[in-house]
């Protein structure tokens, strides 16, 4: 038989086109479940979701407990998918097919099963608009949680304070979205049925988490600070910019604060540090007292919602909501045409706090960092999903390998100082003689430069490698039965008779910080939260030295110069992504 070159080329081209078509069809599959041996344990399974540019494979070890499983599913499917820049609705996969085609649990063997729960959704406003089939923030009735309509004033949509806004409930939310889907009209903000409605285990709109880093920091705080900065005269602007730039923080603050003149390039974390810690002490001498007291309502409210553990226990949410309500009510007295949608969203933080806890628990920028890293380090592909999962698989495998022991909270001294001459500290010798009868003090006592307390590292003045950071100024109690909080810096840590102690030079507590706002009409509201967040101490340390067990040390503190004194404030939360 003669060889037909043309026929062979046509056959090869047809085979190639079929292969490409098959490949494209495989890429469009919604879910496939398969088993694959783990690199570490040889007993992990992979749930593969072909979601374009998002997550294609999710590896969970068979020993994963329910809490970590819920966290993984929530982080990977709820956050990673919807925190990306908003896409066209046609580009969003219909996730209802995932619900209908997949079981609610994955059975590994007779003794192991993993239940999948879809808790909530978070993201910025454009992303939520698309995934929820809801009108954007430029339209009327754009709030997912209530029926506030908004007013169009001077080409801007304004949302003024309402004492009791009419809330949306899950039953009416579903009916209105169904009616909008049927009539193809916008009904109280609904444009149709969300593709998540039958997937989320929490009903809408309770399943929606307000992304505070976009709403509170990048939008509202940035807008208000920009307005206030323009009100300062040029000399005051230069002074506050210098103070912001030179302010010191503990060593674990990877970002500090930047001057307001660079506000266009500011990061959310830098805004968080300005709002939580720096603005109130540093701007006190430049601002009108009533306006500063008004903004202090927002700062204290935000601080309470962010605090961990809750600053006032069960009363935290009530006090925080009361502070913001007054701030929102009087906002138009001090600012014009910035009573916008993001300001209104803060009125729903109370319900969100009850449902999901501290704002420090629900930050979503760590997932955006992952996507940004993948985008900057792709290896010749347009499909980021596989690479995102590749890094997740590495992370899960390492955690499964390293987390054999139960997570424990521990405290121990580190960084031994063997050359320390203890004779220079008579207070340590006297304390040793009270608790120990031995005669060889140099062998009985060990001196340390640093100490880990409840998994957080504290420095002392002996530690010289902290550069510009200040991780030695702390809040503490002198004993278990002492309710008064003191402030000071740690000279050193020493270990004696199976106990670690800190030698602390105390700063004298001065008047309450709230007394600076006595002339303000907001004094009664501010007194309790303001004095809990900020304290005024002497400019120089007193001659009082305290030796306390490290368990009585509370938190790191940030210190600001304030007239003839110092303003001290504790770290709000330790574990939030920085």
SEKE-617469 format. One record per residue (C-alpha): residue in one letter; residue number from 1; x negated, y negated, z negated. Coordinates in pm, whole numbers, plus 50000, padded with zeros to 5 digits. Last residue first. Layout:
# residues N
KEVO  res    n      X      Y      Z
KEVO    A  NUM      X      Y      Z
...
# end
This chain:
# residues 578
KEVO  res    n      X      Y      Z
KEVO    X  578  49952  45861  44043
KEVO    X  577  50191  46156  44011
KEVO    X  576  50377  46135  43681
KEVO    X  575  50234  46345  43396
KEVO    X  574  50146  46086  43135
KEVO    X  573  50453  45871  43077
KEVO    X  572  50496  45516  42939
KEVO    X  571  50137  45446  42832
KEVO    X  570  50154  45234  42518
KEVO    X  569  50154  44855  42505
KEVO    X  568  49925  44617  42317
KEVO    X  567  49933  44238  42331
KEVO    X  566  49623  44077  42182
KEVO    X  565  49599  43758  41976
KEVO    X  564  49494  43393  41998
KEVO    X  563  49685  43330  42324
KEVO    X  562  49764  43675  42460
KEVO    X  561  49480  43886  42598
KEVO    X  560  49610  44220  42722
KEVO    X  559  49550  44577  42599
KEVO    X  558  49672  44902  42754
KEVO    X  557  49724  45186  42507
KEVO    X  556  49658  45559  42504
KEVO    X  555  49910  45762  42307
KEVO    X  554  50006  45908  41969
KEVO    X  553  49705  46003  41755
KEVO    X  552  49831  46186  41446
KEVO    X  551  49730  46527  41584
KEVO    X  550  49371  46400  41603
KEVO    X  549  49347  46408  41224
KEVO    X  548  49291  46061  41089
KEVO    X  547  48997  45871  40946
KEVO    X  546  49096  45506  40923
KEVO    X  545  48856  45213  40912
KEVO    X  544  48973  44874  40785
KEVO    X  543  48742  44576  40839
KEVO    X  542  48990  44426  41085
KEVO    X  541  48946  44436  41460
KEVO    X  540  48940  44107  41652
KEVO    X  539  49222  43939  41843
KEVO    X  538  49481  44053  41591
KEVO    X  537  49778  44259  41708
KEVO    X  536  50099  44187  41901
KEVO    X  535  50312  44485  42002
KEVO    X  534  50496  44571  42324
KEVO    X  533  50741  44847  42421
KEVO    X  532  50917  44905  42088
KEVO    X  531  50924  44533  42007
KEVO    X  530  51080  44462  42346
KEVO    X  529  51337  44741  42311
KEVO    X  528  51466  44618  41971
KEVO    X  527  51458  44241  42020
KEVO    X  526  51566  44216  42383
KEVO    X  525  51944  44223  42343
KEVO    X  524  51946  43981  42050
KEVO    X  523  51696  43751  42221
KEVO    X  522  51884  43719  42551
KEVO    X  521  51995  43358  42493
KEVO    X  520  51628  43267  42466
KEVO    X  519  51488  43049  42188
KEVO    X  518  51376  43352  41993
KEVO    X  517  51173  43479  42290
KEVO    X  516  50823  43468  42137
KEVO    X  515  50971  43641  41829
KEVO    X  514  51023  43947  42052
KEVO    X  513  50649  44018  42033
KEVO    X  512  50677  44084  41660
KEVO    X  511  50426  43904  41440
KEVO    X  510  50081  44048  41370
KEVO    X  509  49961  44405  41323
KEVO    X  508  49597  44413  41217
KEVO    X  507  49362  44604  41444
KEVO    X  506  49226  44926  41294
KEVO    X  505  48885  45079  41353
KEVO    X  504  48943  45449  41412
KEVO    X  503  48725  45745  41312
KEVO    X  502  48889  46048  41469
KEVO    X  501  48912  46391  41307
KEVO    X  500  48890  46750  41429
KEVO    X  499  48967  47033  41187
KEVO    X  498  48804  47374  41140
KEVO    X  497  48608  47258  40833
KEVO    X  496  48458  46950  40997
KEVO    X  495  48461  46824  41354
KEVO    X  494  48392  46460  41432
KEVO    X  493  48532  46215  41684
KEVO    X  492  48389  45867  41738
KEVO    X  491  48451  45493  41723
KEVO    X  490  48814  45511  41836
KEVO    X  489  48989  45184  41897
KEVO    X  488  49286  45050  41705
KEVO    X  487  49662  45034  41678
KEVO    X  486  49897  45129  41396
KEVO    X  485  50250  45269  41387
KEVO    X  484  50435  45274  41057
KEVO    X  483  50628  45593  40982
KEVO    X  482  50366  45748  40752
KEVO    X  481  50458  46094  40621
KEVO    X  480  50237  46283  40868
KEVO    X  479  49942  46056  40807
KEVO    X  478  49763  45746  40937
KEVO    X  477  49986  45720  41241
KEVO    X  476  49837  45632  41579
KEVO    X  475  49828  45404  41882
KEVO    X  474  49514  45405  42094
KEVO    X  473  49230  45201  42241
KEVO    X  472  48956  45446  42346
KEVO    X  471  49053  45502  42708
KEVO    X  470  48944  45163  42833
KEVO    X  469  48821  45187  43191
KEVO    X  468  48552  44956  43328
KEVO    X  467  48269  45214  43332
KEVO    X  466  48382  45515  43121
KEVO    X  465  48031  45657  43118
KEVO    X  464  47922  45521  42781
KEVO    X  463  48116  45750  42548
KEVO    X  462  48016  45653  42194
KEVO    X  461  48302  45402  42185
KEVO    X  460  48542  45696  42195
KEVO    X  459  48732  45852  42484
KEVO    X  458  49065  46036  42487
KEVO    X  457  49147  46319  42727
KEVO    X  456  49507  46438  42752
KEVO    X  455  49598  46808  42712
KEVO    X  454  49774  46751  42377
KEVO    X  453  49458  46580  42251
KEVO    X  452  49136  46646  42441
KEVO    X  451  48846  46475  42266
KEVO    X  450  48551  46262  42368
KEVO    X  449  48216  46148  42223
KEVO    X  448  48176  46426  41968
KEVO    X  447  47998  46450  41632
KEVO    X  446  47957  46782  41448
KEVO    X  445  47981  46800  41069
KEVO    X  444  47878  47089  40843
KEVO    X  443  47525  47115  40976
KEVO    X  442  47435  46749  40922
KEVO    X  441  47626  46744  40593
KEVO    X  440  47412  47007  40420
KEVO    X  439  47522  46981  40057
KEVO    X  438  47851  47169  40078
KEVO    X  437  48146  47069  39859
KEVO    X  436  48392  46983  40135
KEVO    X  435  48711  46772  40153
KEVO    X  434  48621  46472  39938
KEVO    X  433  48246  46483  40012
KEVO    X  432  48322  46485  40383
KEVO    X  431  48530  46169  40351
KEVO    X  430  48247  45991  40171
KEVO    X  429  47996  46101  40435
KEVO    X  428  48227  45992  40716
KEVO    X  427  48280  45648  40558
KEVO    X  426  47902  45612  40511
KEVO    X  425  47857  45603  40887
KEVO    X  424  47492  45518  40961
KEVO    X  423  47379  45837  40785
KEVO    X  422  47546  46040  41062
KEVO    X  421  47261  45993  41305
KEVO    X  420  47393  46114  41643
KEVO    X  419  47145  46306  41854
KEVO    X  418  47366  46615  41907
KEVO    X  417  47654  46423  42062
KEVO    X  416  47895  46697  42172
KEVO    X  415  48109  46619  42479
KEVO    X  414  48440  46784  42390
KEVO    X  413  48675  46799  42091
KEVO    X  412  48984  47022  42109
KEVO    X  411  49359  46993  42149
KEVO    X  410  49589  47240  42320
KEVO    X  409  49929  47255  42483
KEVO    X  408  49964  47597  42635
KEVO    X  407  50069  47734  42971
KEVO    X  406  50098  48110  42943
KEVO    X  405  49798  48302  43067
KEVO    X  404  49797  48445  43419
KEVO    X  403  49830  48096  43559
KEVO    X  402  49501  48086  43750
KEVO    X  401  49581  48346  44014
KEVO    X  400  49943  48250  44064
KEVO    X  399  49843  47884  44074
KEVO    X  398  49576  47957  44334
KEVO    X  397  49823  48154  44545
KEVO    X  396  50088  47884  44518
KEVO    X  395  49844  47610  44622
KEVO    X  394  49703  47810  44912
KEVO    X  393  50054  47895  45029
KEVO    X  392  50156  47530  45001
KEVO    X  391  49858  47431  45216
KEVO    X  390  49958  47682  45486
KEVO    X  389  50321  47578  45447
KEVO    X  388  50235  47224  45549
KEVO    X  387  50022  47364  45832
KEVO    X  386  50303  47579  45967
KEVO    X  385  50547  47290  45958
KEVO    X  384  50322  47031  46122
KEVO    X  383  50412  47135  46476
KEVO    X  382  50244  46894  46718
KEVO    X  381  49919  47089  46705
KEVO    X  380  49549  47023  46752
KEVO    X  379  49427  47081  46399
KEVO    X  378  49614  46824  46195
KEVO    X  377  49422  46628  45934
KEVO    X  376  49585  46287  45927
KEVO    X  375  49942  46418  45962
KEVO    X  374  49877  46688  45703
KEVO    X  373  49746  46432  45456
KEVO    X  372  50042  46205  45519
KEVO    X  371  50285  46491  45469
KEVO    X  370  50118  46581  45139
KEVO    X  369  50116  46219  45026
KEVO    X  368  50486  46197  45110
KEVO    X  367  50543  46495  44882
KEVO    X  366  50356  46320  44601
KEVO    X  365  50568  46012  44669
KEVO    X  364  50887  46176  44541
KEVO    X  363  50916  46052  44185
KEVO    X  362  51183  46246  44000
KEVO    X  361  51035  46333  43662
KEVO    X  360  50894  45989  43574
KEVO    X  359  51242  45848  43628
KEVO    X  358  51338  46031  43310
KEVO    X  357  51621  46282  43304
KEVO    X  356  51811  46444  43591
KEVO    X  355  52182  46433  43511
KEVO    X  354  52194  46185  43221
KEVO    X  353  51931  45966  43386
KEVO    X  352  52128  45972  43712
KEVO    X  351  52440  45857  43532
KEVO    X  350  52249  45564  43380
KEVO    X  349  52063  45482  43701
KEVO    X  348  52391  45395  43875
KEVO    X  347  52370  45019  43803
KEVO    X  346  52023  45028  43959
KEVO    X  345  52184  45084  44299
KEVO    X  344  52325  44729  44294
KEVO    X  343  51976  44576  44299
KEVO    X  342  51888  44795  44597
KEVO    X  341  52199  44677  44781
KEVO    X  340  52121  44307  44756
KEVO    X  339  52160  44031  44501
KEVO    X  338  51862  43866  44674
KEVO    X  337  52053  43567  44814
KEVO    X  336  51955  43324  44538
KEVO    X  335  51764  43401  44221
KEVO    X  334  51783  43258  43868
KEVO    X  333  52154  43223  43790
KEVO    X  332  52239  43489  44051
KEVO    X  331  52083  43758  43830
KEVO    X  330  52304  43682  43532
KEVO    X  329  52533  43988  43558
KEVO    X  328  52258  44213  43690
KEVO    X  327  52030  44140  43394
KEVO    X  326  52318  44182  43148
KEVO    X  325  52406  44521  43299
KEVO    X  324  52039  44614  43307
KEVO    X  323  51999  44572  42933
KEVO    X  322  52320  44759  42851
KEVO    X  321  52220  45048  43079
KEVO    X  320  51883  45078  42907
KEVO    X  319  52045  45069  42561
KEVO    X  318  52299  45339  42650
KEVO    X  317  52041  45558  42827
KEVO    X  316  51797  45550  42537
KEVO    X  315  52052  45615  42260
KEVO    X  314  52002  45991  42278
KEVO    X  313  51638  45951  42179
KEVO    X  312  51528  45589  42151
KEVO    X  311  51206  45595  42354
KEVO    X  310  51290  45909  42548
KEVO    X  309  50974  46127  42556
KEVO    X  308  50879  46009  42809
KEVO    X  307  50980  45661  42911
KEVO    X  306  51090  45582  43268
KEVO    X  305  51454  45495  43196
KEVO    X  304  51340  45300  42890
KEVO    X  303  51071  45112  43083
KEVO    X  302  51320  45026  43358
KEVO    X  301  51556  44874  43104
KEVO    X  300  51268  44695  42932
KEVO    X  299  51142  44546  43260
KEVO    X  298  51493  44452  43376
KEVO    X  297  51576  44269  43053
KEVO    X  296  51226  44115  43061
KEVO    X  295  51332  43948  43388
KEVO    X  294  51591  43748  43190
KEVO    X  293  51340  43668  42918
KEVO    X  292  51101  43539  43186
KEVO    X  291  51376  43319  43330
KEVO    X  290  51459  43182  42986
KEVO    X  289  51094  43117  42899
KEVO    X  288  51005  42938  43223
KEVO    X  287  50696  43108  43350
KEVO    X  286  50322  43039  43337
KEVO    X  285  50215  43119  42980
KEVO    X  284  50401  43452  42966
KEVO    X  283  50283  43570  43309
KEVO    X  282  50011  43807  43185
KEVO    X  281  50202  43968  42897
KEVO    X  280  50526  44030  43095
KEVO    X  279  50366  44125  43426
KEVO    X  278  50115  44384  43312
KEVO    X  277  50270  44697  43166
KEVO    X  276  50576  44852  43324
KEVO    X  275  50623  44611  43615
KEVO    X  274  50258  44560  43709
KEVO    X  273  50176  44929  43668
KEVO    X  272  50478  45029  43878
KEVO    X  271  50386  44776  44144
KEVO    X  270  50040  44932  44167
KEVO    X  269  50197  45276  44199
KEVO    X  268  50429  45152  44475
KEVO    X  267  50133  45022  44675
KEVO    X  266  50068  44656  44758
KEVO    X  265  49975  44542  45107
KEVO    X  264  50222  44254  45143
KEVO    X  263  50164  44158  44779
KEVO    X  262  49803  44063  44850
KEVO    X  261  49844  43710  44706
KEVO    X  260  50008  43879  44409
KEVO    X  259  49671  44010  44299
KEVO    X  258  49620  44389  44266
KEVO    X  257  49691  44613  43970
KEVO    X  256  49532  44946  43867
KEVO    X  255  49523  45257  44079
KEVO    X  254  49371  45585  43967
KEVO    X  253  49495  45522  43615
KEVO    X  252  49338  45828  43448
KEVO    X  251  49048  45624  43303
KEVO    X  250  49264  45402  43082
KEVO    X  249  49338  45052  43217
KEVO    X  248  49144  44727  43250
KEVO    X  247  49284  44398  43387
KEVO    X  246  49042  44209  43611
KEVO    X  245  49259  44192  43925
KEVO    X  244  49580  44104  43744
KEVO    X  243  49412  43831  43541
KEVO    X  242  49246  43680  43848
KEVO    X  241  49576  43675  44037
KEVO    X  240  49746  43516  43734
KEVO    X  239  49492  43234  43730
KEVO    X  238  49497  43167  44104
KEVO    X  237  49876  43150  44112
KEVO    X  236  49879  42920  43811
KEVO    X  235  49648  42677  43991
KEVO    X  234  49864  42685  44306
KEVO    X  233  50195  42604  44126
KEVO    X  232  50415  42900  44048
KEVO    X  231  50763  42924  44208
KEVO    X  230  50627  43120  44506
KEVO    X  229  50506  43389  44265
KEVO    X  228  50856  43421  44122
KEVO    X  227  51009  43493  44463
KEVO    X  226  50738  43747  44552
KEVO    X  225  50783  43912  44214
KEVO    X  224  51158  43940  44275
KEVO    X  223  51120  44097  44620
KEVO    X  222  50846  44339  44514
KEVO    X  221  51045  44449  44211
KEVO    X  220  51359  44508  44418
KEVO    X  219  51216  44681  44725
KEVO    X  218  50890  44869  44684
KEVO    X  217  50936  44924  44312
KEVO    X  216  51300  44975  44216
KEVO    X  215  51448  45118  44536
KEVO    X  214  51152  45288  44704
KEVO    X  213  50988  45426  44392
KEVO    X  212  51327  45476  44229
KEVO    X  211  51440  45731  44486
KEVO    X  210  51806  45755  44392
KEVO    X  209  51895  46122  44355
KEVO    X  208  52201  46244  44546
KEVO    X  207  52351  46568  44412
KEVO    X  206  52613  46379  44211
KEVO    X  205  52758  46250  44541
KEVO    X  204  52806  46527  44640
KEVO    X  203  52841  46855  44454
KEVO    X  202  52545  47037  44307
KEVO    X  201  52479  47381  44458
KEVO    X  200  52394  47207  44784
KEVO    X  199  52464  47406  45097
KEVO    X  198  52829  47338  45176
KEVO    X  197  52794  46959  45180
KEVO    X  196  52441  46952  45320
KEVO    X  195  52538  46903  45686
KEVO    X  194  52725  46594  45572
KEVO    X  193  53083  46567  45691
KEVO    X  192  53159  46254  45890
KEVO    X  191  53093  45881  45920
KEVO    X  190  53174  45802  45557
KEVO    X  189  53128  45439  45449
KEVO    X  188  53479  45388  45317
KEVO    X  187  53617  45567  45623
KEVO    X  186  53415  45517  45942
KEVO    X  185  53605  45664  46233
KEVO    X  184  53570  45987  46432
KEVO    X  183  53922  46083  46318
KEVO    X  182  53836  46437  46211
KEVO    X  181  53486  46373  46079
KEVO    X  180  53601  46061  45897
KEVO    X  179  53888  46254  45740
KEVO    X  178  53649  46528  45628
KEVO    X  177  53412  46270  45475
KEVO    X  176  53705  46109  45295
KEVO    X  175  53831  46438  45155
KEVO    X  174  53484  46551  45040
KEVO    X  173  53410  46225  44859
KEVO    X  172  53759  46222  44711
KEVO    X  171  53695  46557  44540
KEVO    X  170  53332  46481  44448
KEVO    X  169  53413  46153  44278
KEVO    X  168  53334  45801  44398
KEVO    X  167  53326  45534  44132
KEVO    X  166  53536  45219  44117
KEVO    X  165  53308  44946  43981
KEVO    X  164  53370  44836  43622
KEVO    X  163  53205  44504  43537
KEVO    X  162  53113  44416  43892
KEVO    X  161  52792  44223  43956
KEVO    X  160  52735  44087  44305
KEVO    X  159  52640  44294  44606
KEVO    X  158  52519  44067  44888
KEVO    X  157  52483  44147  45258
KEVO    X  156  52280  43876  45430
KEVO    X  155  52362  43667  45737
KEVO    X  154  52439  43362  45522
KEVO    X  153  52677  43557  45298
KEVO    X  152  52834  43893  45392
KEVO    X  151  52995  44036  45081
KEVO    X  150  52965  44389  44945
KEVO    X  149  53223  44667  44945
KEVO    X  148  53163  44839  44611
KEVO    X  147  53341  45173  44643
KEVO    X  146  53103  45374  44425
KEVO    X  145  52828  45639  44431
KEVO    X  144  52717  45663  44793
KEVO    X  143  52692  45285  44827
KEVO    X  142  52730  45168  45188
KEVO    X  141  53088  45040  45147
KEVO    X  140  53021  44768  45411
KEVO    X  139  52724  44805  45642
KEVO    X  138  52358  44702  45629
KEVO    X  137  52261  44975  45382
KEVO    X  136  52345  45244  45635
KEVO    X  135  52680  45419  45683
KEVO    X  134  52696  45781  45578
KEVO    X  133  52644  46103  45768
KEVO    X  132  52460  46243  45464
KEVO    X  131  52145  46344  45656
KEVO    X  130  52140  46029  45865
KEVO    X  129  52210  45767  45600
KEVO    X  128  51992  45950  45350
KEVO    X  127  51690  45905  45579
KEVO    X  126  51761  45536  45636
KEVO    X  125  51810  45472  45260
KEVO    X  124  51494  45636  45129
KEVO    X  123  51493  45994  45011
KEVO    X  122  51641  46234  44762
KEVO    X  121  51855  46547  44778
KEVO    X  120  51971  46775  44501
KEVO    X  119  51982  47120  44346
KEVO    X  118  51963  47376  44623
KEVO    X  117  51930  47703  44434
KEVO    X  116  51757  48019  44555
KEVO    X  115  51769  48326  44335
KEVO    X  114  51460  48550  44330
KEVO    X  113  51498  48916  44249
KEVO    X  112  51264  49165  44087
KEVO    X  111  51327  49497  43915
KEVO    X  110  51479  49713  44191
KEVO    X  109  51254  49558  44455
KEVO    X  108  51203  49225  44630
KEVO    X  107  51564  49114  44643
KEVO    X  106  51607  48765  44789
KEVO    X  105  51900  48564  44663
KEVO    X  104  52175  48348  44800
KEVO    X  103  52197  48555  45118
KEVO    X  102  52115  48403  45454
KEVO    X  101  52310  48352  45773
KEVO    X  100  52591  48133  45638
KEVO    X   99  52375  47907  45422
KEVO    X   98  52101  47875  45682
KEVO    X   97  52365  47805  45945
KEVO    X   96  52489  47520  45730
KEVO    X   95  52141  47370  45767
KEVO    X   94  52223  47209  46100
KEVO    X   93  51874  47102  46204
KEVO    X   92  51817  46728  46230
KEVO    X   91  51692  46603  46568
KEVO    X   90  52038  46506  46696
KEVO    X   89  52083  46282  46393
KEVO    X   88  51791  46067  46502
KEVO    X   87  51507  46073  46254
KEVO    X   86  51460  45875  45934
KEVO    X   85  51100  45856  45816
KEVO    X   84  51027  46160  45607
KEVO    X   83  51178  46182  45261
KEVO    X   82  51449  46417  45386
KEVO    X   81  51267  46736  45468
KEVO    X   80  50989  46721  45211
KEVO    X   79  51228  46638  44928
KEVO    X   78  51515  46882  44949
KEVO    X   77  51347  47182  45110
KEVO    X   76  50998  47184  44962
KEVO    X   75  51048  47007  44630
KEVO    X   74  51384  47159  44541
KEVO    X   73  51284  47506  44658
KEVO    X   72  50958  47490  44465
KEVO    X   71  51119  47348  44152
KEVO    X   70  51395  47608  44153
KEVO    X   69  51137  47884  44192
KEVO    X   68  50921  47734  43916
KEVO    X   67  51215  47749  43677
KEVO    X   66  51329  48094  43790
KEVO    X   65  50989  48257  43723
KEVO    X   64  50757  48349  44009
KEVO    X   63  50620  48700  43957
KEVO    X   62  50711  48805  44310
KEVO    X   61  50498  48523  44448
KEVO    X   60  50673  48268  44664
KEVO    X   59  50552  48178  45012
KEVO    X   58  50750  47925  45214
KEVO    X   57  50713  47929  45590
KEVO    X   56  50838  47682  45848
KEVO    X   55  50858  47357  45655
KEVO    X   54  50891  47018  45825
KEVO    X   53  50795  46915  46178
KEVO    X   52  51090  47106  46324
KEVO    X   51  51258  47334  46068
KEVO    X   50  51193  47700  46143
KEVO    X   49  51262  47841  45799
KEVO    X   48  51043  48134  45703
KEVO    X   47  51086  48304  45368
KEVO    X   46  50762  48476  45286
KEVO    X   45  50705  48749  45034
KEVO    X   44  50431  48808  44786
KEVO    X   43  50301  49143  44666
KEVO    X   42  49946  49179  44790
KEVO    X   41  49841  48990  44475
KEVO    X   40  49581  48748  44607
KEVO    X   39  49595  48724  44982
KEVO    X   38  49957  48829  44973
KEVO    X   37  50089  49112  45189
KEVO    X   36  50366  49004  45423
KEVO    X   35  50735  49058  45415
KEVO    X   34  50983  48899  45652
KEVO    X   33  51280  48671  45646
KEVO    X   32  51374  48474  45953
KEVO    X   31  51565  48152  45947
KEVO    X   30  51692  47892  46190
KEVO    X   29  51549  48024  46512
KEVO    X   28  51458  47743  46749
KEVO    X   27  51087  47821  46764
KEVO    X   26  51168  48175  46874
KEVO    X   25  51366  48039  47165
KEVO    X   24  51069  47823  47268
KEVO    X   23  50836  48124  47265
KEVO    X   22  51080  48330  47470
KEVO    X   21  51101  48052  47729
KEVO    X   20  50720  48023  47741
KEVO    X   19  50688  48401  47792
KEVO    X   18  50957  48399  48058
KEVO    X   17  50773  48117  48241
KEVO    X   16  50446  48314  48227
KEVO    X   15  50607  48631  48363
KEVO    X   14  50763  48436  48648
KEVO    X   13  50427  48274  48729
KEVO    X   12  50254  48614  48728
KEVO    X   11  50521  48764  48955
KEVO    X   10  50496  48470  49196
KEVO    X    9  50116  48506  49204
KEVO    X    8  50144  48879  49274
KEVO    X    7  50392  48822  49555
KEVO    X    6  50160  48567  49715
KEVO    X    5  49858  48800  49692
KEVO    X    4  50033  49098  49856
KEVO    X    3  49795  49397  49832
KEVO    X    2  49858  49661  50101
KEVO    X    1  50000  50000  50000
# end
